[in-house]
């Protein structure tokens, strides 16, 4: 990956899920997904409020980041086309190269299923095996203990905490818990994720 290159939009699929390049065509499905469990009311998540205006603004911001070359957002779908949520690559730095995976949210009925493992397997595989990333980062709020546990189950290394790094939806300050996976660590993590998905 060269410093001037933008990541190309790509569809990733496997293990019963499909990651499609995010577009306004996904708006209706994401409104329904964000209404599943009232996830938009959680202060520390990236889930938009379950209405068309909020979802439209969410998609617009993601596509603006894609146009700037700093993000590559996806809609997360089941194989039957049902919208499950959204995720993205962000903080893309082709000079190393590195990127982060985040802005991830799923409808409540998809949580605590294989969906997150499948999505991370697809995203990490594409980042390391196709794009040649040296490091992939994952960040989450200090309040989001479920997200921290999920990232740690992937085998990511906890690097530390950036204090008062961002703001939550209510304006309160957020400490960001930072994790990373190196390219040299990816083969062992890939094998573990493949085994977990194969076991169901």
SVG drawing of the C-alpha trace seen along z (x, -y; Angstrom):
<svg xmlns="http://www.w3.org/2000/svg" viewBox="-37 -18 43 45">
<polyline fill="none" stroke="black" stroke-width="0.4" points="0.0,0.0 1.5,-3.3 1.2,-6.6 -1.0,-8.1 -3.4,-5.1 -6.9,-5.2 -8.3,-1.9 -10.7,-0.6 -14.3,0.2 -14.6,4.0 -17.3,6.5 -16.1,9.1 -18.2,12.2 -18.0,15.4 -19.3,17.3 -22.9,16.1 -22.2,12.4 -21.4,9.9 -19.7,6.6 -20.7,4.3 -19.3,0.8 -21.6,-1.5 -24.0,-3.6 -27.3,-5.4 -29.0,-2.3 -28.4,-0.8 -30.2,-3.5 -33.5,-1.8 -31.9,1.4 -29.7,-0.5 -32.7,-2.4 -34.3,1.0 -31.0,2.4 -30.4,-0.6 -34.0,-0.2 -33.3,3.4 -32.6,3.0 -32.6,-0.9 -28.8,-0.8 -28.7,-4.5 -29.5,-5.3 -26.1,-3.9 -23.8,-6.8 -20.6,-5.1 -21.6,-3.3 -21.4,-4.6 -24.9,-3.4 -27.0,-6.2 -30.4,-7.0 -33.1,-4.9 -34.5,-7.5 -33.9,-8.3 -32.2,-11.7 -29.7,-10.3 -28.8,-7.4 -28.5,-9.6 -26.1,-11.9 -24.1,-8.8 -23.7,-7.5 -22.8,-11.0 -20.0,-11.4 -18.7,-7.9 -18.7,-8.6 -17.0,-12.0 -14.2,-10.1 -14.0,-7.7 -13.7,-10.5 -10.8,-12.0 -9.0,-8.7 -9.1,-8.2 -12.0,-5.7 -13.5,-2.7 -17.0,-2.1 -19.1,1.1 -22.7,2.2 -22.8,5.5 -25.5,7.8 -26.6,11.4 -26.4,13.5 -30.2,12.9 -29.6,9.2 -30.8,8.3 -28.9,5.3 -27.1,6.2 -25.1,2.9 -22.0,1.2 -18.2,1.2 -15.2,-0.5 -11.5,-0.9 -10.4,-4.3 -7.2,-6.2 -5.7,-4.8 -2.0,-5.6 -0.4,-4.2 3.1,-5.4 3.5,-2.5 1.0,-1.0 -1.5,-0.8 -5.3,-1.2 -7.8,-0.9 -11.0,1.2 -13.9,-0.4 -17.1,-2.4 -18.6,1.1 -22.2,1.7 -24.7,4.5 -28.4,4.9 -29.1,6.4 -30.3,9.7 -26.9,10.2 -24.8,9.5 -23.3,12.5 -23.5,14.5 -20.8,15.4 -21.3,12.1 -18.6,10.1 -16.0,12.9 -16.9,13.4 -16.7,9.7 -13.3,9.3 -12.0,12.4 -13.0,10.8 -11.7,7.3 -8.4,8.5 -7.8,11.0 -8.3,8.3 -6.1,5.8 -3.2,8.1 -3.5,10.6 -4.7,8.3 -3.6,4.8 -0.3,5.7 -0.9,3.8 1.8,4.0 -0.4,3.2 -4.2,3.0 -5.5,1.0 -8.8,1.3 -10.0,-1.3 -13.0,-1.5 -14.4,-3.5 -13.3,-2.8 -17.0,-2.4 -17.6,0.3 -16.5,3.4 -18.3,5.7 -16.3,4.3 -13.0,4.6 -13.8,8.2 -14.6,8.9 -11.4,7.3 -9.3,9.3 -11.0,12.5 -9.6,11.8 -6.1,12.0 -5.3,8.3 -2.6,6.8 -3.8,4.1 -1.4,1.2 -2.8,-1.2 -5.3,-4.0 -5.4,-7.5 -7.0,-9.7 -9.7,-12.3 -9.2,-11.4 -12.7,-12.0 -16.2,-12.8 -19.2,-10.5 -22.5,-11.4 -23.6,-13.3 -20.4,-15.4 -18.7,-13.6 -15.0,-12.9 -14.0,-9.4 -10.8,-7.6 -9.9,-5.4 -8.6,-1.9 -6.2,-1.0 -5.4,2.5 -3.2,3.6 -2.5,6.7 0.9,6.9 1.3,8.6 3.6,11.2 0.8,12.0 -1.9,12.4 -1.2,16.0 -1.8,17.4 -4.9,15.1 -6.2,16.1 -5.9,19.8 -7.7,19.3 -10.5,17.3 -10.9,19.9 -11.1,22.7 -13.7,20.8 -15.8,20.2 -15.5,23.8 -16.6,24.9 -19.7,22.8"/>
</svg>
